[in-house]
Amino acid sequence: MKPTASYDHDLIERLKDPEYAAEFLNACLLEDHLPTLLLGLRTVAQANGGLSRVSRASGLNRVHLYRMLNKQGNPQITSLQHLLGGFGLHLAITPVKRRPKRMMRHSHRIAA
């Protein structure tokens, strides 16, 4: 029987693709919980060769990256822009997809 790859290994391999990494990080953002986003960024950094390599690619200091991405991190937007640039990604603003408004049910009375 052929052994299966672990979930973590498979995720890291998929996160090497910038399009998959973008979808992954967008899903993290939807959680509206900063520690989830930071964990997602650390995971994408791991897929991109680790923080040392990402530090060189992004132009950010490695120690700064460790501080920025720890559980108590609170990165500034410019730091996020540089970090994402190191992944081959960028920040973007998109409209919220709105659900269609509920159809109002009208009762029509027929006059007798």
C-alpha positions as CSV (number, residue, x, y, z in Angstrom):
1,M,0.0,0.0,0.0
2,K,1.4,3.4,-1.0
3,P,1.8,5.8,2.0
4,T,-0.1,9.0,1.9
5,A,1.5,12.4,2.4
6,S,0.7,14.1,5.7
7,Y,-1.8,17.0,5.6
8,D,0.9,19.5,6.6
9,H,3.3,18.4,3.9
10,D,0.5,18.5,1.3
11,L,-0.5,22.0,2.5
12,I,3.0,23.3,2.3
13,E,3.4,21.9,-1.2
14,R,0.1,23.6,-2.3
15,L,1.0,26.9,-0.7
16,K,4.1,27.1,-3.0
17,D,1.6,28.1,-5.7
18,P,0.9,31.9,-5.3
19,E,-2.8,31.5,-6.4
20,Y,-3.4,28.8,-3.8
21,A,-1.5,30.9,-1.2
22,A,-3.7,33.9,-2.0
23,E,-6.9,31.9,-1.6
24,F,-5.6,30.4,1.7
25,L,-4.7,33.9,3.1
26,N,-8.0,35.3,2.0
27,A,-9.8,32.5,3.9
28,C,-7.6,33.4,6.9
29,L,-8.8,37.0,6.6
30,L,-12.4,36.0,6.5
31,E,-12.0,34.6,10.0
32,D,-11.7,38.2,11.2
33,H,-9.2,37.0,13.8
34,L,-5.6,38.4,13.6
35,P,-3.9,35.4,15.1
36,T,-5.4,33.2,12.3
37,L,-4.0,35.5,9.7
38,L,-0.6,35.5,11.4
39,L,-0.6,31.7,11.5
40,G,-1.6,31.7,7.8
41,L,1.3,34.0,7.0
42,R,3.8,31.9,8.9
43,T,2.6,28.8,7.1
44,V,2.9,30.5,3.7
45,A,6.4,31.7,4.7
46,Q,7.3,28.1,5.6
47,A,6.2,27.0,2.1
48,N,8.4,29.8,0.6
49,G,11.6,28.6,2.2
50,G,11.2,29.8,5.8
51,L,11.5,33.2,7.4
52,S,15.2,33.6,6.5
53,R,14.5,33.2,2.8
54,V,11.3,35.3,2.9
55,S,13.3,38.0,4.8
56,R,15.7,38.3,1.9
57,A,12.9,38.2,-0.7
58,S,10.8,40.8,1.1
59,G,13.6,43.1,2.3
60,L,12.3,42.8,5.9
61,N,14.6,42.1,8.8
62,R,14.3,38.4,9.9
63,V,14.0,39.3,13.6
64,H,11.3,41.8,12.6
65,L,9.5,39.1,10.7
66,Y,9.6,36.7,13.8
67,R,8.1,39.5,16.0
68,M,5.5,40.5,13.4
69,L,4.2,37.0,12.9
70,N,4.2,35.7,16.5
71,K,0.9,35.2,18.2
72,Q,1.0,38.7,19.7
73,G,2.1,40.3,16.5
74,N,0.4,43.4,15.1
75,P,2.0,44.1,11.7
76,Q,1.7,47.4,10.0
77,I,0.2,47.5,6.6
78,T,3.6,48.4,5.0
79,S,5.2,45.4,6.6
80,L,2.4,43.2,5.2
81,Q,2.8,44.7,1.8
82,H,6.6,43.8,1.8
83,L,5.9,40.4,3.2
84,L,3.3,39.5,0.6
85,G,5.6,40.9,-2.1
86,G,8.2,38.3,-0.9
87,F,5.5,35.6,-1.6
88,G,4.7,37.1,-5.0
89,L,1.4,38.5,-3.7
90,H,0.0,41.9,-3.0
91,L,-2.8,43.4,-1.0
92,A,-6.1,44.2,-2.8
93,I,-9.5,45.6,-1.9
94,T,-12.5,43.9,-3.4
95,P,-16.2,44.5,-3.0
96,V,-18.1,42.3,-0.5
97,K,-20.3,39.8,-2.3
98,R,-23.8,40.5,-1.1
99,R,-26.5,38.0,-0.8
100,P,-29.7,38.9,-2.7
101,K,-32.3,40.6,-0.6
102,R,-35.1,38.3,0.4
103,M,-38.0,38.5,-1.9
104,M,-40.8,40.2,-0.1
105,R,-44.0,38.1,-0.1
106,H,-47.0,40.2,-0.8
107,S,-50.4,38.8,-0.2
108,H,-52.8,40.0,-2.8
109,R,-56.5,40.0,-1.9
110,I,-59.0,39.6,-4.5
111,A,-61.9,41.9,-4.1
112,A,-65.2,40.0,-4.1
